[in-house]
Amino acid sequence: MVRAKPLTARAAQQAADADAAAIRAALETASGNVGRAAETLGVQRRTLDRRINALGLRDWLTTTYPRSARQPRRQP
């Protein structure tokens, strides 16, 4: 079995930046709806939530798309 060498700091940062850009694009397309963005990316909603938190995008998401705009209240 051949083991791959670990990523350099620069390569890891580039991978994280590319991941963040893809997630932002999906969220912008879905108007901040995490469930629809997860479907677009082909991942589970919880997985996308974890990636959003890990990449520090939660503040950007809540500032850009306030919860009231993302999930309007249901009409009784």
Secondary structure, DSSP 8 states (H G I E B T S, - for coil): --------HHHHHHHHHHHHHHHHHHHHHTTT-HHHHHHHHTS-HHHHHHHHHHTT-HHHHHHHS-HHHHS-----
